[in-house]
Amino acid sequence: MKTKLIVSSLILGISVTAASVANAQSQKATDVVTREQVKKELVQIEAAGFDPHRDSSTYPADLQEAESRAAATSRPASAPASGTRKQ
């Protein structure tokens, strides 16, 4: 009886582990960003006013502000901003 319980527990543990590993691998494959994409984004946010060499006391805020400005300039004029409705 104990042997059956131990074997069942092992099988369940192995299947859960295998499913977790498969899920983690599939997420990594979809989240791949190329070096060229990173360089392009850096150029865009620098053009929007972000300076990575400046004092970092306001780091997250000024980066987010530059990303917002870069996104606004790259979005077509007819496209509404996220979270807003076109009326």
Beta strands, then each sheet from edge to edge (+ up, - down):
end
